[in-house]
Each structure stands twice: as C-alpha cells, then as structure tokens.
Amino acid sequence: MDQSASVFSERDAALFVSFAPKLTARPVFFPPTNPELVFLIAQSFVTSNKYVTGPIHYNLRVVEVTLAAAYLNAVLNPPGTQLPADAGPLGTSLHGFHETYFHHQRAANSEYS
C-alpha cells in the first residue's frame, strides 16, 4: 500500500487505496477544522524481527482487525447488518466492513438528494 500511496498521492489530501476488484486510488479531502487537522506519523526506531515475531504478531493482527471490523459494523451500520463472508481466516474482514458501510452511506445519501 505504501508504494501505491507514493505513486498516486496528491498534496493536501489523504489517499484511499483499494485493491479489490482492481487497484484504485483516490484523494480524500478533509473539511477545514479549528484547530487544523493534523496527522502524526512516528518512527519508533524499534527493530522488529519478522522471522521471529511474524508467526505470532501477524496472526494476532488479523484477529484484532477482524474484531475491529465487527465492532465498527455494530456501531456504524444499521442494526442487524451482517458483514459479508469472505476468504479471510475468520470469515469476515475490514474490507467487508468498508463495502457494507459505504453501501449504506450511499443509500442514505440518495434518500436525501
């Protein structure tokens, strides 16, 4: 994803990158805020030996992100909304939440236009 951001980025915008069903990237502009919106990117300088920690931490991250998707679905989507099943190791994914959430947002916006 970082390579996509390097290629497709635009000044003063975040970038929404999607890999399914094909690679797309679009700028996301934020409204003015007071105080001004700031993103902080930090480098911890902590070495992570992926060979040693990968089998544990990678799988833990998959579980954490899947739980985050389930939580976001419960909080942000209409009650009873089910996440679509996918090939992820736990059967759902953050991608499924994104698709469901934006589907509901588009439907809600079309009702008011």
C-alpha positions as CSV (number, residue, x, y, z in Angstrom):
1,M,0.0,0.0,0.0
2,D,2.8,2.4,0.7
3,Q,4.1,2.1,-2.9
4,S,0.6,2.9,-4.1
5,A,0.5,6.0,-1.9
6,S,3.8,7.1,-3.2
7,V,2.7,6.9,-6.8
8,F,-0.9,8.2,-6.5
9,S,-0.7,10.7,-3.7
10,E,-1.8,14.4,-4.0
11,R,-0.7,17.3,-2.0
12,D,-3.0,18.3,0.9
13,A,-5.1,15.0,0.6
14,A,-5.2,11.6,2.2
15,L,-5.4,8.7,-0.2
16,F,-8.0,5.9,-0.2
17,V,-6.4,2.9,-1.8
18,S,-8.4,-0.2,-2.8
19,F,-7.1,-3.4,-4.2
20,A,-10.4,-5.1,-5.0
21,P,-11.7,-5.7,-7.5
22,K,-8.8,-3.8,-9.0
23,L,-6.2,-1.3,-7.8
24,T,-7.7,2.1,-7.5
25,A,-6.6,5.2,-5.6
26,R,-8.5,8.4,-5.0
27,P,-7.7,11.5,-2.9
28,V,-9.7,12.2,0.2
29,F,-10.0,15.9,1.2
30,F,-11.0,16.9,4.7
31,P,-13.1,19.9,5.6
32,P,-11.4,22.8,7.3
33,T,-11.3,22.3,11.1
34,N,-10.4,24.5,14.1
35,P,-7.8,23.6,15.2
36,E,-6.4,22.5,11.9
37,L,-6.5,18.7,11.3
38,V,-3.0,17.1,11.8
39,F,-1.8,13.6,11.1
40,L,1.2,12.4,13.1
41,I,3.4,9.7,11.7
42,A,6.0,8.4,14.1
43,Q,9.1,6.2,13.8
44,S,9.8,4.2,17.0
45,F,13.2,3.0,15.8
46,V,12.4,-0.4,17.4
47,T,13.7,-3.3,15.4
48,S,11.1,-5.9,14.7
49,N,12.5,-9.3,13.7
50,K,9.7,-10.5,11.4
51,Y,11.2,-14.0,11.2
52,V,10.8,-14.5,15.0
53,T,7.6,-12.4,15.7
54,G,5.8,-12.8,12.4
55,P,4.0,-16.1,13.1
56,I,2.6,-14.7,16.3
57,H,2.1,-11.0,15.7
58,Y,0.8,-11.3,12.1
59,N,-1.9,-13.7,13.1
60,L,-2.8,-11.6,16.2
61,R,-3.1,-8.5,13.9
62,V,-5.5,-10.4,11.6
63,V,-7.7,-11.3,14.7
64,E,-7.5,-7.7,16.0
65,V,-8.5,-6.2,12.7
66,T,-11.4,-8.6,12.2
67,L,-12.7,-7.8,15.7
68,A,-12.4,-4.1,14.9
69,A,-14.4,-4.7,11.7
70,A,-17.1,-6.4,13.8
71,Y,-17.2,-3.6,16.3
72,L,-17.3,-0.9,13.6
73,N,-20.1,-2.8,11.9
74,A,-22.1,-2.9,15.2
75,V,-21.6,0.8,15.9
76,L,-21.8,2.4,12.5
77,N,-24.1,0.2,10.3
78,P,-27.9,-0.2,10.8
79,P,-28.8,-2.8,13.5
80,G,-28.8,-6.3,12.2
81,T,-26.3,-5.6,9.3
82,Q,-24.2,-8.7,8.6
83,L,-20.7,-8.4,7.3
84,P,-20.2,-10.3,4.0
85,A,-18.4,-13.7,4.3
86,D,-15.0,-13.7,2.6
87,A,-11.9,-15.9,2.4
88,G,-10.3,-14.2,5.4
89,P,-9.2,-16.7,8.2
90,L,-12.1,-15.6,10.4
91,G,-14.6,-15.4,7.6
92,T,-15.0,-11.6,7.6
93,S,-12.7,-8.7,7.1
94,L,-12.2,-4.9,7.4
95,H,-12.7,-4.8,3.6
96,G,-16.2,-6.3,4.1
97,F,-17.0,-3.6,6.7
98,H,-15.8,-0.9,4.3
99,E,-18.0,-2.2,1.5
100,T,-21.1,-2.6,3.8
101,Y,-20.6,0.8,5.4
102,F,-20.2,2.7,2.1
103,H,-23.1,0.9,0.6
104,H,-25.3,2.1,3.5
105,Q,-23.9,5.6,3.2
106,R,-24.6,5.8,-0.5
107,A,-28.2,4.6,0.1
108,A,-28.7,7.1,2.9
109,N,-27.3,9.9,0.8
110,S,-29.5,9.0,-2.2
111,E,-32.6,9.2,0.1
112,Y,-31.9,12.8,0.9
113,S,-30.9,14.0,-2.6
